[in-house]
Amino acid sequence: EDSKNFQNKIITEVQQIIDEIRDDAKTQKALEEWLDATQNGIVSRVKADFPELKESDIKLFCFLAAGFTSTMISVFLSKGKNVVYNRTSRLKAKIRVKGYRLPVGGINSLKNVRK
């Protein structure tokens, strides 16, 4: 019984984290600020260079830049993995025009992002 309660508690906490990542503007802002602080203003630069990007594109860029997997992103966005792959592909094409590329391998790879 104790392990069942503990398991339910963990599930509840994980769901709360997912909900914050998915829906909380403060959490998104904190992620953007963290990426900017640790990666030479990458989010601010992308926003300035691509004012036409939707907030959903910026959110996707942040998730990818932070190293979340497509599976994790599909959970955060409540979308199928194919949708995430397609959106990622379109985002890559948009930002490639000005020499940006999405990092591979998460946050450690951002050191090599151009600009």
Backbone bond lengths (Angstrom), bond angles and torsions (degrees), N, CA, C in turn:
res aa  C-N    CA-C-N  psi(-1)  N-CA   C-N-CA  omega(-1)  CA-C   N-CA-C  phi
1 E - - - 1.468 - - 1.520 110.84 -
2 D 1.332 117.97 -41.35 1.464 120.67 179.17 1.524 111.33 -63.78
3 S 1.326 117.00 -40.54 1.463 119.06 179.67 1.525 110.80 -68.12
4 K 1.316 118.22 -33.48 1.464 121.72 176.81 1.532 110.29 -65.44
5 N 1.336 116.97 -43.05 1.463 121.45 177.43 1.526 110.94 -63.36
6 F 1.335 114.94 -42.33 1.465 120.19 179.61 1.525 109.82 -63.55
7 Q 1.321 117.33 -43.18 1.458 122.09 178.56 1.539 110.56 -61.04
8 N 1.312 117.22 -45.01 1.464 121.07 178.64 1.522 111.17 -63.02
9 K 1.328 116.63 -37.77 1.466 120.80 178.51 1.532 110.09 -63.71
10 I 1.311 116.89 -43.77 1.468 121.44 179.35 1.522 110.16 -63.03
11 I 1.327 116.64 -44.84 1.467 121.02 179.60 1.525 110.06 -59.96
12 T 1.310 116.93 -43.24 1.464 121.53 179.32 1.526 110.92 -63.03
13 E 1.327 117.01 -44.34 1.464 120.58 -179.60 1.527 111.62 -65.25
14 V 1.323 117.05 -41.07 1.462 120.62 178.84 1.529 109.79 -64.51
15 Q 1.335 117.15 -42.36 1.456 120.62 178.47 1.527 111.16 -61.50
16 Q 1.327 117.31 -38.16 1.463 120.82 178.00 1.532 110.85 -64.53
17 I 1.315 116.23 -40.65 1.472 120.34 178.33 1.524 110.15 -63.79
18 I 1.317 116.44 -45.43 1.468 120.65 179.21 1.522 110.18 -61.09
19 D 1.331 116.64 -44.09 1.464 120.30 179.23 1.523 111.67 -61.72
20 E 1.326 117.53 -38.74 1.469 120.79 177.82 1.519 110.85 -64.97
21 I 1.320 116.25 -44.22 1.460 120.21 -179.98 1.524 109.82 -64.92
22 R 1.305 116.47 -38.68 1.461 122.12 -177.14 1.523 112.51 -72.24
23 D 1.335 117.23 -44.21 1.458 120.61 -164.78 1.520 116.66 -119.57
24 D 1.311 118.19 -15.54 1.460 119.81 -170.88 1.530 111.34 -90.40
25 A 1.322 115.90 116.39 1.468 121.31 -179.50 1.527 111.54 -61.79
26 K 1.325 117.36 -35.50 1.470 120.55 179.21 1.525 111.03 -64.95
27 T 1.320 116.21 -39.11 1.469 120.05 178.62 1.523 110.29 -66.09
28 Q 1.327 117.42 -42.14 1.462 120.99 177.73 1.520 110.49 -63.00
29 K 1.322 116.80 -43.79 1.468 120.85 178.59 1.525 110.51 -62.03
30 A 1.322 116.72 -41.49 1.473 120.45 178.91 1.530 110.71 -63.65
31 L 1.325 117.49 -39.33 1.467 120.75 177.59 1.525 109.98 -64.13
32 E 1.322 116.62 -45.35 1.471 120.40 178.20 1.523 111.03 -60.32
33 E 1.323 117.08 -45.03 1.467 121.11 -179.88 1.526 111.23 -63.88
34 W 1.316 116.55 -40.30 1.466 120.34 178.93 1.521 110.31 -64.13
35 L 1.338 116.81 -45.63 1.465 119.83 178.36 1.525 110.61 -62.63
36 D 1.327 117.52 -42.11 1.466 120.85 177.20 1.530 111.05 -61.03
37 A 1.326 116.53 -45.71 1.469 120.88 -176.68 1.522 112.12 -67.40
38 T 1.309 116.78 -34.77 1.464 119.50 -175.24 1.520 113.44 -95.73
39 Q 1.335 116.36 -13.39 1.466 118.84 -174.90 1.523 112.39 -133.39
40 N 1.308 115.87 44.41 1.468 121.48 170.64 1.530 113.47 55.36
41 G 1.321 116.31 43.96 1.453 120.73 173.87 1.518 115.86 69.50
42 I 1.325 116.98 29.54 1.470 121.01 -172.43 1.522 113.44 -57.28
43 V 1.318 118.40 -42.80 1.466 120.14 -177.38 1.527 110.16 -69.96
44 S 1.308 117.25 -43.61 1.463 120.76 178.39 1.527 111.06 -61.82
45 R 1.320 116.59 -39.53 1.464 120.34 179.08 1.528 111.21 -65.88
46 V 1.334 116.38 -43.62 1.469 120.08 179.21 1.524 109.53 -63.50
47 K 1.328 117.20 -43.19 1.476 119.78 178.00 1.523 111.52 -61.62
48 A 1.328 117.44 -40.69 1.464 120.90 -179.26 1.527 111.24 -69.86
49 D 1.315 117.11 -40.14 1.457 121.09 -177.85 1.526 113.20 -78.08
50 F 1.325 116.26 -20.72 1.467 120.76 -177.34 1.526 110.24 -133.16
51 P 1.327 117.93 66.67 1.469 119.84 -177.77 1.528 113.17 -62.98
52 E 1.337 116.49 -17.30 1.461 120.04 -179.81 1.536 113.00 -78.80
53 L 1.336 116.98 -11.11 1.470 119.04 179.61 1.527 110.05 -65.66
54 K 1.313 114.45 137.83 1.463 120.25 176.60 1.527 109.04 -77.51
55 E 1.323 115.31 160.65 1.466 119.82 176.66 1.527 111.01 -57.12
56 S 1.330 116.13 -35.67 1.468 119.33 179.01 1.533 110.95 -64.12
57 D 1.349 117.40 -33.56 1.466 120.76 176.20 1.529 110.77 -68.65
58 I 1.332 116.42 -41.34 1.466 120.78 178.44 1.527 109.93 -63.86
59 K 1.315 116.27 -42.32 1.460 120.38 178.74 1.529 110.00 -61.17
60 L 1.328 117.23 -44.71 1.456 121.35 178.26 1.526 110.13 -62.07
61 F 1.339 117.01 -45.20 1.465 120.67 178.21 1.529 110.22 -56.38
62 C 1.324 116.79 -45.12 1.464 121.03 -179.17 1.531 111.51 -62.78
63 F 1.323 116.48 -44.70 1.463 119.61 179.19 1.526 110.70 -60.71
64 L 1.326 115.92 -43.85 1.465 119.85 179.44 1.527 110.85 -66.63
65 A 1.326 116.56 -43.83 1.463 121.01 -179.08 1.520 111.79 -64.07
66 A 1.323 116.26 -30.89 1.464 120.36 179.38 1.521 111.85 -79.88
67 G 1.332 117.55 -7.36 1.455 120.69 175.20 1.512 115.54 93.38
68 F 1.333 117.24 12.66 1.460 119.09 176.79 1.526 109.15 -69.43
69 T 1.320 116.01 143.94 1.463 121.03 179.00 1.526 110.10 -77.88
70 S 1.321 115.64 164.77 1.466 120.50 176.83 1.523 111.11 -59.74
71 T 1.308 116.90 -36.86 1.460 120.53 178.05 1.522 110.50 -63.29
72 M 1.323 116.81 -45.94 1.459 120.49 178.97 1.529 110.58 -62.97
73 I 1.319 116.39 -44.04 1.460 120.47 -179.61 1.524 110.61 -63.21
74 S 1.317 117.42 -38.85 1.462 119.64 178.86 1.527 111.07 -62.75
75 V 1.330 117.31 -34.20 1.465 120.84 175.89 1.526 109.64 -70.09
76 F 1.337 117.17 -45.81 1.471 120.78 -179.44 1.527 111.54 -59.18
77 L 1.335 116.32 -39.82 1.451 120.87 -175.12 1.527 113.04 -93.09
78 S 1.315 116.82 -4.90 1.475 121.90 -176.04 1.528 110.79 56.06
79 K 1.328 114.52 43.34 1.465 121.39 179.60 1.520 108.21 -128.51
80 G 1.326 115.79 156.29 1.450 120.35 175.86 1.517 111.59 -68.55
81 K 1.330 116.20 158.79 1.465 119.81 -179.89 1.526 111.70 -61.72
82 N 1.327 117.85 -34.60 1.468 119.93 178.43 1.518 110.86 -62.59
83 V 1.326 116.99 -38.67 1.462 121.12 177.70 1.526 109.55 -63.62
84 V 1.325 116.44 -43.86 1.471 120.76 179.03 1.530 110.17 -63.06
85 Y 1.335 117.58 -44.32 1.470 120.36 178.31 1.532 110.83 -59.56
86 N 1.330 116.95 -44.72 1.472 120.79 -179.26 1.519 111.49 -64.77
87 R 1.330 116.99 -44.82 1.465 120.26 179.41 1.526 110.71 -64.17
88 T 1.335 116.07 -39.21 1.466 120.72 178.50 1.527 110.09 -62.84
89 S 1.311 116.29 -43.95 1.464 120.90 179.46 1.523 111.14 -61.42
90 R 1.340 117.16 -44.26 1.469 120.42 178.45 1.524 111.11 -64.81
91 L 1.330 116.88 -40.47 1.464 120.70 179.42 1.527 110.63 -63.74
92 K 1.328 116.33 -43.46 1.469 120.04 177.80 1.530 110.58 -58.17
93 A 1.317 116.39 -43.74 1.464 120.49 -179.38 1.528 110.93 -62.95
94 K 1.325 117.47 -40.45 1.466 121.04 -179.91 1.527 111.69 -64.07
95 I 1.323 116.56 -47.66 1.463 118.66 -173.52 1.523 112.71 -80.91
96 R 1.309 117.50 -19.68 1.459 121.43 178.34 1.523 111.20 -63.91
97 V 1.330 117.08 -26.88 1.466 122.34 -179.06 1.526 111.33 -55.48
98 K 1.323 117.44 -35.89 1.463 120.84 -178.11 1.528 112.02 -106.73
99 G 1.327 116.61 20.29 1.449 120.57 173.17 1.508 116.01 87.44
100 Y 1.311 118.07 3.82 1.464 119.87 176.04 1.523 108.77 -81.97
101 R 1.297 114.44 157.33 1.458 120.28 170.12 1.516 107.38 -144.65
102 L 1.311 114.74 150.15 1.454 118.69 176.34 1.510 108.40 -75.43
103 P 1.309 117.60 138.16 1.458 120.32 -179.69 1.519 111.09 -69.44
104 V 1.312 115.28 152.67 1.457 121.77 174.23 1.511 106.92 -109.27
105 G 1.299 117.90 128.63 1.453 120.43 175.73 1.510 114.87 95.40
106 G 1.300 117.78 11.73 1.451 119.36 171.81 1.507 114.63 89.99
107 I 1.284 114.48 -159.26 1.447 123.05 -168.66 1.526 113.08 -59.31
108 N 1.319 118.67 -34.78 1.462 120.26 -178.91 1.518 112.10 -65.25
109 S 1.328 117.69 -26.72 1.455 121.04 -179.62 1.518 113.34 -78.89
110 L 1.307 118.06 -14.49 1.462 120.57 -177.93 1.521 112.77 -64.95
111 K 1.309 117.37 -18.25 1.452 120.51 178.87 1.527 110.78 -59.09
112 N 1.320 116.59 -25.57 1.453 121.46 -175.92 1.519 113.88 -97.43
113 V 1.333 118.20 3.75 1.458 120.60 179.35 1.522 108.78 -68.34
114 R 1.313 117.72 131.58 1.468 122.08 -177.65 1.522 111.07 -66.21
115 K 1.301 115.13 153.23 1.479 127.69 174.78 1.452 108.52 96.91
